[in-house]
């Protein structure tokens, strides 16, 4: 081999080594930032093992899991109330996710309080722990994990993923913004308003719940795209500021590895009820047969023996 060819070969080898070093540094940077963010948002809770989930879960066996999304309207010097409660059951073998919103005015027994009240008051009374226990009792299913989102800052997450696209069922205006019917793309501020409007919705809180789930579904799909890696720093910063969860970093790696096929089919379920005033306070009364039907549907999706 001539000296020219040797020199060219060394240049190519050097370029490849440099490229691999840069890629390695980038991957390490992403991984380090991801690990740091997951440690920041990890918030374990003190909770006795549920009799509805007596045995430990196995991610590698792809056992179905349930996650409670708690959208909280946090205020200064006040824990606030749960603005939205959405239960997600995730079944990778069926390649599906089922989402059900629990209307915040739903009247039920508050676990640990010993009285019936609006289900979203459980958060004001006892934080995440009481909310988890109350939702678990209401639906009669295990709630394995929770993800608490600060609704006011939720817009940061939407902006970090570059906005979301949703299919709006009808045109409306809310807080100075117009939302035409059909497919629309929303930035963070608009997405928050889109998810919050309910008084001008003919379906009231039920329509509002559907819009919240639309935005969440859009974020899930957008977040699964590798094209977002270039914007990972903004995404992780937004997550770190606005989210708390009892999922560990290792849990999330296991879920990413074993449960990602579940996002192929996302179905929204609805809890129906009738509004009623009791002692001058408005509640949503969910008939027992309605509650039992939703509970059975979720149990089937979680592969729980009925």
ROLUM-52018 format. One record per atom (N, C-alpha, C): x, y, z; residue in one letter. Coordinates in steps of 0.02 Angstrom, whole numbers, padded with zeros to 5 digits, always signed. Layout:
<pts>
XYZA/...
</pts>
This chain:
<pts>
+00042-00060+00000X/+00000+00000+00000X/+00044+00062+00000X/+00028+00110-00042X/+00069+00171-00046X/+00057+00213+00015X/+00103+00260+00027X/+00098+00304+00086X/+00035+00347+00081X/+00016+00366+00018X/-00044+00407+00009X/-00106+00370+00031X/-00109+00305+00011X/-00168+00265+00030X/-00169+00254+00106X/-00110+00243+00136X/-00108+00235+00208X/-00132+00297+00244X/-00111+00355+00218X/-00131+00418+00249X/-00206+00427+00243X/-00235+00411+00184X/-00307+00417+00173X/-00345+00371+00221X/-00318+00309+00228X/-00351+00261+00273X/-00350+00287+00344X/-00293+00316+00365X/-00288+00342+00433X/-00338+00399+00444X/-00345+00441+00393X/-00393+00497+00397X/-00464+00471+00406X/-00481+00420+00366X/-00549+00391+00371X/-00559+00359+00439X/-00510+00321+00462X/-00516+00289+00528X/-00523+00342+00583X/-00482+00396+00576X/-00486+00450+00625X/-00554+00484+00625X/-00582+00493+00565X/-00648+00525+00559X/-00702+00481+00590X/-00696+00416+00578X/-00746+00369+00606X/-00741+00368+00682X/-00680+00366+00709X/-00670+00367+00782X/-00699+00431+00812X/-00685+00488+00778X/-00711+00552+00803X/-00788+00553+00801X/-00816+00526+00747X/-00889+00523+00741X/-00919+00481+00797X/-00890+00422+00809X/-00915+00378+00861X/-00908+00410+00930X/-00854+00447+00939X/-00843+00481+01003X/-00896+00535+01014X/-00912+00572+00961X/-00963+00624+00965X/-01032+00594+00979X/-01047+00539+00942X/-01111+00505+00953X/-01115+00480+01025X/-01060+00450+01048X/-01059+00424+01116X/-01069+00478+01167X/-01036+00536+01156X/-01044+00592+01202X/-01116+00618+01202X/-01147+00619+01143X/-01216+00642+01137X/-01263+00595+01173X/-01254+00530+01161X/-01297+00480+01193X/-01289+00483+01268X/-01226+00490+01292X/-01215+00495+01364X/-01248+00556+01392X/-01244+00612+01355X/-01275+00674+01378X/-01351+00667+01384X/-01381+00635+01333X/-01454+00624+01335X/-01471+00578+01393X/-01435+00524+01400X/-01449+00476+01453X/-01440+00507+01522X/-01386+00546+01531X/-01372+00578+01595X/-01427+00627+01612X/-01448+00669+01564X/-01501+00717+01576X/-01567+00682+01591X/-01580+00628+01554X/-01641+00590+01565X/-01642+00561+01636X/-01586+00531+01656X/-01582+00501+01723X/-01590+00555+01776X/-01559+00612+01765X/-01563+00668+01813X/-01636+00691+01820X/-01670+00698+01763X/-01739+00721+01765X/-01784+00670+01800X/-01775+00606+01784X/-01816+00554+01816X/-01806+00552+01891X/-01745+00565+01914X/-01732+00568+01985X/-01767+00628+02017X/-01771+00683+01980X/-01804+00743+02005X/-01879+00734+02014X/-01910+00698+01966X/-01983+00692+01968X/-02006+00632+02010X/-01958+00589+02030X/-01978+00529+02068X/-02001+00550+02137X/-02063+00532+02154X/-02092+00549+02219X/-02129+00488+02245X/-02093+00443+02279X/-02126+00383+02306X/-02176+00402+02360X/-02225+00359+02370X/-02276+00373+02419X/-02279+00316+02470X/-02300+00334+02530X/-02309+00284+02582X/-02379+00255+02575X/-02380+00193+02555X/-02445+00162+02542X/-02440+00087+02554X/-02488+00061+02592X/-02489-00011+02604X/-02503-00048+02540X/-02477-00108+02533X/-02490-00148+02473X/-02565-00159+02465X/-02589-00147+02405X/-02660-00154+02391X/-02679-00228+02387X/-02737-00244+02417X/-02760-00313+02412X/-02784-00328+02341X/-02790-00276+02300X/-02811-00285+02231X/-02751-00303+02186X/-02690-00295+02214X/-02629-00313+02177X/-02581-00345+02229X/-02598-00404+02253X/-02558-00435+02307X/-02487-00455+02286X/-02478-00471+02222X/-02412-00494+02198X/-02376-00439+02160X/-02310-00440+02163X/-02270-00390+02128X/-02278-00397+02052X/-02277-00340+02018X/-02282-00340+01945X/-02217-00362+01913X/-02223-00391+01853X/-02163-00409+01814X/-02169-00374+01746X/-02124-00325+01736X/-02124-00289+01672X/-02102-00335+01615X/-02053-00379+01630X/-02027-00422+01577X/-02080-00472+01553X/-02127-00489+01595X/-02182-00533+01575X/-02239-00495+01542X/-02231-00429+01537X/-02279-00385+01505X/-02349-00391+01537X/-02348-00392+01603X/-02412-00391+01638X/-02445-00323+01629X/-02511-00321+01616X/-02545-00256+01609X/-02538-00215+01672X/-02532-00150+01664X/-02525-00104+01721X/-02577-00049+01717X/-02588-00015+01773X/-02633+00042+01775X/-02597+00103+01802X/-02613+00160+01774X/-02581+00223+01793X/-02636+00275+01803X/-02634+00311+01858X/-02681+00366+01870X/-02647+00432+01854X/-02674+00468+01805X/-02650+00535+01789X/-02690+00585+01830X/-02655+00625+01870X/-02688+00674+01913X/-02669+00744+01889X/-02716+00779+01860X/-02704+00848+01840X/-02723+00893+01897X/-02675+00930+01925X/-02686+00969+01985X/-02683+01043+01971X/-02732+01079+01998X/-02732+01152+01994X/-02699+01177+02057X/-02633+01183+02056X/-02596+01202+02116X/-02595+01278+02123X/-02602+01299+02186X/-02599+01370+02201X/-02548+01382+02256X/-02527+01445+02263X/-02477+01461+02313X/-02505+01449+02383X/-02466+01415+02424X/-02484+01398+02493X/-02549+01358+02498X/-02564+01320+02446X/-02625+01280+02445X/-02612+01218+02403X/-02629+01160+02429X/-02619+01098+02392X/-02660+01097+02329X/-02719+01130+02330X/-02763+01132+02272X/-02806+01070+02268X/-02843+01065+02214X/-02886+01007+02202X/-02866+00973+02137X/-02886+00911+02131X/-02873+00874+02069X/-02921+00900+02016X/-02893+00934+01966X/-02933+00962+01913X/-02957+00908+01865X/-02919+00854+01859X/-02939+00798+01817X/-02908+00733+01843X/-02946+00679+01835X/-02924+00612+01856X/-02935+00566+01796X/-02881+00540+01769X/-02886+00496+01711X/-02848+00431+01726X/-02884+00375+01721X/-02853+00310+01732X/-02835+00280+01665X/-02772+00258+01659X/-02749+00224+01599X/-02732+00152+01616X/-02761+00105+01580X/-02739+00036+01585X/-02700+00019+01522X/-02642-00012+01531X/-02594-00024+01477X/-02583-00099+01469X/-02601-00125+01410X/-02593-00197+01397X/-02552-00206+01334X/-02487-00220+01340X/-02444-00225+01281X/-02460-00286+01237X/-02484-00340+01267X/-02501-00399+01228X/-02561-00387+01183X/-02607-00347+01206X/-02665-00327+01165X/-02650-00265+01124X/-02590-00238+01133X/-02567-00177+01099X/-02619-00122+01106X/-02638-00109+01167X/-02691-00059+01178X/-02685-00024+01245X/-02710+00037+01246X/-02718+00077+01306X/-02791+00097+01311X/-02820+00090+01370X/-02888+00115+01381X/-02884+00171+01432X/-02918+00226+01416X/-02917+00285+01459X/-02989+00301+01480X/-02998+00312+01544X/-03063+00333+01569X/-03055+00392+01616X/-03093+00445+01603X/-03093+00503+01648X/-03146+00493+01701X/-03129+00509+01762X/-03178+00508+01816X/-03200+00580+01827X/-03263+00597+01813X/-03285+00667+01822X/-03270+00691+01893X/-03243+00750+01898X/-03219+00774+01963X/-03275+00784+02013X/-03337+00792+01990X/-03393+00802+02036X/-03425+00736+02058X/-03396+00679+02037X/-03423+00613+02054X/-03426+00605+02130X/-03486+00588+02155X/-03495+00577+02227X/-03476+00505+02244X/-03430+00498+02291X/-03408+00432+02312X/-03380+00436+02383X/-03368+00378+02413X/-03338+00376+02479X/-03264+00393+02474X/-03242+00441+02514X/-03172+00461+02515X/-03136+00417+02565X/-03091+00375+02540X/-03054+00328+02583X/-03009+00368+02631X/-03016+00353+02696X/-02975+00387+02746X/-03010+00447+02775X/-03065+00468+02744X/-03103+00525+02770X/-03168+00503+02801X/-03193+00445+02778X/-03253+00417+02809X/-03318+00452+02791X/-03319+00485+02733X/-03380+00518+02712X/-03382+00522+02636X/-03442+00531+02610X/-03449+00539+02538X/-03438+00612+02519X/-03405+00623+02463X/-03391+00690+02439X/-03373+00686+02365X/-03358+00743+02336X/-03334+00743+02266X/-03266+00709+02264X/-03257+00666+02214X/-03196+00625+02212X/-03133+00667+02206X/-03137+00726+02175X/-03077+00766+02167X/-03056+00799+02233X/-03101+00800+02283X/-03083+00828+02348X/-03036+00783+02386X/-03030+00720+02364X/-02985+00674+02398X/-02913+00700+02396X/-02895+00736+02343X/-02827+00763+02339X/-02817+00819+02390X/-02869+00862+02397X/-02864+00917+02445X/-02860+00890+02516X/-02896+00835+02529X/-02897+00806+02596X/-02833+00769+02613X/-02807+00729+02566X/-02751+00685+02583X/-02700+00675+02529X/-02697+00720+02481X/-02645+00716+02430X/-02651+00655+02385X/-02594+00636+02356X/-02592+00581+02308X/-02615+00515+02340X/-02592+00502+02402X/-02609+00439+02435X/-02684+00429+02441X/-02720+00479+02465X/-02792+00473+02474X/-02827+00469+02407X/-02802+00505+02358X/-02832+00503+02291X/-02825+00433+02260X/-02765+00404+02265X/-02755+00337+02239X/-02801+00287+02271X/-02806+00289+02337X/-02848+00242+02374X/-02921+00250+02356X/-02943+00312+02347X/-03013+00325+02332X/-03031+00303+02261X/-02987+00317+02213X/-02999+00295+02144X/-02998+00219+02139X/-02951+00189+02174X/-02945+00117+02174X/-03009+00084+02200X/-03037+00112+02254X/-03099+00085+02282X/-03158+00097+02235X/-03161+00156+02205X/-03217+00173+02162X/-03220+00127+02101X/-03163+00114+02070X/-03162+00072+02010X/-03151-00002+02025X/-03133-00018+02086X/-03120-00087+02108X/-03066-00121+02065X/-03013-00083+02051X/-02955-00110+02015X/-02892-00085+02050X/-02836-00120+02042X/-02774-00093+02070X/-02750-00032+02031X/-02727+00018+02066X/-02694+00075+02034X/-02620+00068+02050X/-02581+00049+02000X/-02510+00032+02011X/-02465+00093+02019X/-02478+00143+01976X/-02434+00201+01976X/-02475+00265+01967X/-02444+00320+01985X/-02477+00385+01974X/-02428+00431+01938X/-02456+00478+01901X/-02417+00532+01871X/-02457+00596+01885X/-02428+00641+01924X/-02461+00703+01941X/-02434+00759+01897X/-02479+00796+01865X/-02459+00849+01819X/-02487+00915+01844X/-02444+00965+01846X/-02467+01033+01862X/-02501+01061+01800X/-02568+01067+01803X/-02606+01087+01743X/-02587+01156+01718X/-02572+01203+01763X/-02556+01271+01741X/-02493+01272+01699X/-02445+01230+01716X/-02382+01228+01679X/-02380+01173+01626X/-02437+01140+01617X/-02443+01086+01568X/-02425+01111+01498X/-02437+01176+01486X/-02423+01205+01421X/-02349+01200+01403X/-02305+01200+01454X/-02233+01194+01441X/-02216+01129+01406X/-02251+01075+01426X/-02238+01009+01397X/-02261+01008+01324X/-02319+01038+01311X/-02346+01040+01243X/-02298+01080+01198X/-02275+01136+01223X/-02228+01177+01184X/-02162+01139+01172X/-02140+01101+01222X/-02077+01065+01217X/-02079+01011+01163X/-02137+00982+01151X/-02142+00931+01098X/-02161+00962+01031X/-02162+01028+01028X/-02175+01062+00965X/-02249+01070+00948X/-02292+01069+01000X/-02364+01076+00988X/-02397+01009+00974X/-02463+01008+00977X/-02501+00946+00965X/-02558+00960+00916X/-02578+00908+00880X/-02634+00913+00833X/-02692+00871+00859X/-02752+00901+00860X/-02811+00867+00884X/-02868+00878+00835X/-02920+00838+00841X/-02979+00844+00798X/-03036+00873+00840X/-03051+00937+00831X/-03100+00972+00871X/-03171+00957+00847X/-03215+00936+00893X/-03283+00915+00874X/-03328+00973+00854X/-03317+01032+00881X/-03358+01090+00864X/-03319+01154+00877X/-03337+01207+00842X/-03301+01270+00850X/-03324+01306+00914X/-03276+01338+00948X/-03293+01376+01008X/-03238+01427+01021X/-03255+01475+01064X/-03207+01525+01086X/-03200+01520+01161X/-03139+01529+01185X/-03127+01524+01257X/-03067+01567+01276X/-03078+01612+01323X/-03026+01656+01349X/-02986+01689+01294X/-03022+01717+01245X/-02991+01756+01191X/-02962+01716+01134X/-02970+01650+01136X/-02944+01607+01082X/-03002+01575+01044X/-02993+01568+00978X/-03044+01535+00936X/-03019+01465+00918X/-03064+01417+00924X/-03047+01347+00908X/-03097+01322+00855X/-03077+01324+00791X/-03123+01302+00738X/-03134+01227+00739X/-03189+01206+00709X/-03203+01135+00704X/-03154+01101+00657X/-03138+01038+00672X/-03093+01000+00629X/-03023+00994+00658X/-02976+00974+00616X/-02907+00963+00639X/-02872+01029+00651X/-02847+01038+00711X/-02812+01100+00728X/-02747+01083+00765X/-02697+01126+00757X/-02634+01118+00791X/-02629+01171+00846X/-02610+01149+00905X/-02611+01193+00963X/-02542+01200+00994X/-02524+01260+01014X/-02465+01269+01055X/-02484+01258+01128X/-02437+01267+01174X/-02451+01251+01243X/-02508+01290+01274X/-02508+01356+01264X/-02559+01398+01293X/-02629+01381+01266X/-02633+01371+01201X/-02697+01353+01171X/-02720+01284+01192X/-02673+01237+01198X/-02691+01169+01219X/-02720+01169+01289X/-02693+01211+01334X/-02718+01215+01402X/-02789+01242+01402X/-02801+01294+01362X/-02869+01322+01358X/-02917+01273+01325X/-02894+01240+01273X/-02934+01190+01239X/-02957+01134+01287X/-02912+01115+01332X/-02926+01060+01379X/-02969+01083+01438X/-02971+01148+01451X/-03006+01173+01511X/-03078+01194+01499X/-03095+01214+01438X/-03163+01240+01426X/-03216+01186+01439X/-03269+01205+01474X/-03324+01157+01485X/-03393+01189+01485X/-03399+01252+01506X/-03466+01282+01514X/-03502+01293+01447X/-03464+01303+01393X/-03495+01312+01327X/-03498+01246+01288X/-03480+01192+01320X/-03483+01127+01288X/-03551+01096+01301X/-03587+01075+01249X/-03654+01045+01260X/-03650+00982+01303X/-03592+00950+01307X/-03584+00891+01348X/-03551+00906+01415X/-03542+00971+01429X/-03515+00991+01493X/-03447+00960+01509X/-03442+00934+01570X/-03378+00906+01593X/-03356+00846+01553X/-03406+00809+01523X/-03388+00750+01483X/-03350+00770+01420X/-03373+00825+01388X/-03337+00850+01330X/-03268+00874+01347X/-03263+00906+01405X/-03198+00931+01429X/-03150+00873+01441X/-03175+00819+01470X/-03134+00760+01482X/-03107+00732+01416X/-03149+00730+01365X/-03127+00703+01300X/-03071+00746+01271X/-03077+00812+01279X/-03025+00856+01252X/-02960+00847+01290X/-02965+00837+01356X/-02904+00824+01395X/-02870+00760+01370X/-02910+00708+01359X/-02881+00645+01337X/-02853+00651+01266X/-02884+00693+01224X/-02857+00705+01157X/-02786+00733+01161X/-02778+00783+01204X/-02712+00816+01211X/-02661+00766+01239X/-02680+00727+01289X/-02635+00677+01318X/-02614+00626+01265X/-02664+00602+01227X/-02649+00553+01175X/-02601+00582+01123X/-02612+00645+01105X/-02568+00678+01056X/-02497+00684+01082X/-02490+00698+01147X/-02423+00703+01177X/-02389+00635+01178X/-02427+00583+01194X/-02399+00515+01195X/-02372+00497+01126X/-02411+00511+01074X/-02390+00494+01007X/-02330+00536+00985X/-02332+00600+01003X/-02277+00645+00983X/-02213+00626+01021X/-02221+00609+01085X/-02163+00592+01126X/-02130+00528+01105X/-02165+00485+01068X/-02136+00422+01045X/-02093+00430+00983X/-02092+00490+00955X/-02055+00502+00893X/-01982+00517+00908X/-01937+00482+00875X/-01866+00493+00884X/-01844+00561+00858X/-01885+00592+00816X/-01867+00658+00789X/-01862+00710+00844X/-01892+00696+00903X/-01891+00744+00957X/-01825+00743+00996X/-01780+00696+00980X/-01718+00692+01017X/-01678+00757+01014X/-01683+00793+00958X/-01646+00856+00952X/-01672+00908+01001X/-01732+00899+01026X/-01762+00946+01072X/-01768+00917+01142X/-01729+00865+01156X/-01737+00828+01218X/-01727+00871+01280X/-01683+00920+01277X/-01668+00960+01336X/-01729+00999+01359X/-01764+01031+01310X/-01825+01069+01327X/-01879+01023+01354X/-01885+00964+01323X/-01937+00916+01345X/-01924+00894+01416X/-01862+00876+01431X/-01846+00852+01498X/-01852+00907+01550X/-01834+00968+01531X/-01841+01025+01577X/-01914+01036+01594X/-01958+01033+01543X/-02030+01042+01555X/-02057+00987+01599X/-02035+00925+01587X/-02057+00869+01628X/-02034+00878+01701X/-01971+00897+01709X/-01944+00905+01776X/-01980+00956+01817X/-02005+01009+01786X/-02040+01063+01821X/-02112+01044+01839X/-02144+01003+01799X/-02216+00996+01803X/-02244+00928+01822X/-02201+00879+01831X/-02225+00811+01842X/-02193+00779+01904X/-02234+00740+01940X/-02210+00697+01994X/-02240+00628+01983X/-02202+00576+02000X/-02226+00507+01990X/-02190+00460+02038X/-02222+00404+02053X/-02189+00352+02093X/-02153+00302+02049X/-02154+00312+01983X/-02115+00270+01938X/-02041+00288+01944X/-01999+00238+01949X/-01927+00250+01952X/-01899+00253+01881X/-01836+00274+01876X/-01803+00276+01811X/-01799+00207+01781X/-01785+00157+01823X/-01781+00088+01798X/-01850+00064+01775X/-01903+00083+01812X/-01971+00065+01792X/-01985+00092+01722X/-01966+00154+01710X/-01981+00186+01646X/-01942+00153+01589X/-01880+00132+01603X/-01841+00097+01552X/-01874+00030+01535X/-01898-00004+01587X/-01932-00068+01576X/-01997-00059+01537X/-02034-00007+01553X/-02097+00006+01517X/-02083+00024+01444X/-02032+00065+01433X/-02013+00083+01365X/-01995+00021+01325X/-01959-00025+01357X/-01936-00084+01322X/-01991-00135+01310X/-02038-00140+01356X/-02087-00195+01354X/-02159-00175+01339X/-02174-00110+01342X/-02244-00089+01336X/-02258-00040+01279X/-02207-00024+01239X/-02216+00027+01188X/-02268+00009+01135X/-02280-00055+01123X/-02329-00075+01073X/-02400-00059+01094X/-02410-00046+01158X/-02477-00032+01183X/-02505+00033+01154X/-02461+00079+01133X/-02485+00143+01108X/-02516+00138+01038X/-02516+00079+01009X/-02544+00072+00941X/-02619+00085+00940X/-02653+00067+00995X/-02726+00077+00997X/-02743+00109+01064X/-02769+00170+01062X/-02789+00206+01122X/-02864+00218+01119X/-02900+00191+01168X/-02973+00197+01168X/-02996+00236+01229X/-03045+00279+01218X/-03071+00320+01272X/-03138+00292+01295X/-03144+00282+01361X/-03206+00259+01391X/-03239+00317+01428X/-03304+00310+01440X/-03341+00365+01472X/-03381+00339+01531X/-03381+00377+01585X/-03423+00363+01643X/-03483+00410+01640X/-03542+00381+01638X/-03604+00420+01633X/-03636+00426+01703X/-03669+00482+01714X/-03704+00493+01777X/-03754+00549+01770X/-03786+00566+01825X/-03837+00618+01825X/-03822+00669+01879X/-03825+00733+01860X/-03813+00786+01908X/-03868+00791+01960X/-03848+00804+02021X/-03897+00811+02075X/-03868+00855+02130X/-03911+00898+02158X/-03890+00941+02213X/-03908+00908+02279X/-03860+00904+02324X/-03870+00876+02391X/-03846+00928+02440X/-03892+00952+02483X/-03876+01006+02530X/-03847+01067+02495X/-03874+01080+02435X/-03854+01140+02397X/-03790+01132+02358X/-03759+01073+02359X/-03695+01062+02323X/-03708+01014+02265X/-03680+01032+02207X/-03689+00992+02147X/-03642+00931+02148X/-03671+00872+02132X/-03632+00811+02126X/-03653+00775+02062X/-03609+00732+02037X/-03626+00686+01984X/-03638+00618+02018X/-03698+00592+02011X/-03715+00527+02039X/-03708+00474+01985X/-03660+00429+01995X/-03647+00375+01947X/-03686+00313+01969X/-03733+00289+01928X/-03770+00228+01947X/-03723+00169+01958X/-03741+00125+02004X/-03699+00069+02021X/-03686+00024+01960X/-03738+00014+01918X/-03728-00029+01860X/-03679+00002+01810X/-03677+00068+01806X/-03629+00103+01763X/-03558+00095+01791X/-03551+00107+01856X/-03485+00099+01888X/-03459+00028+01880X/-03504-00021+01890X/-03484-00092+01886X/-03464-00111+01815X/-03499-00083+01765X/-03483-00099+01695X/-03414-00073+01676X/-03398-00011+01697X/-03332+00017+01683X/-03278-00023+01720X/-03292-00041+01782X/-03245-00081+01821X/-03231-00147+01787X/-03282-00180+01763X/-03273-00245+01730X/-03232-00237+01666X/-03245-00184+01629X/-03208-00173+01566X/-03133-00163+01581X/-03118-00126+01633X/-03048-00114+01650X/-03015-00177+01677X/-03052-00216+01716X/-03024-00280+01741X/-03006-00326+01684X/-03050-00329+01633X/-03036-00371+01575X/-02973-00348+01539X/-02965-00282+01534X/-02906-00256+01500X/-02842-00267+01541X/-02850-00272+01607X/-02793-00284+01651X/-02781-00360+01661X/-02822-00401+01627X/-02816-00474+01633X/-02826-00497+01705X/-02873-00464+01740X/-02888-00482+01808X/-02947-00531+01808X/-02940-00586+01844X/-02994-00636+01848X/-03055-00604+01880X/-03112-00612+01846X/-03174-00582+01872X/-03208-00629+01921X/
</pts>
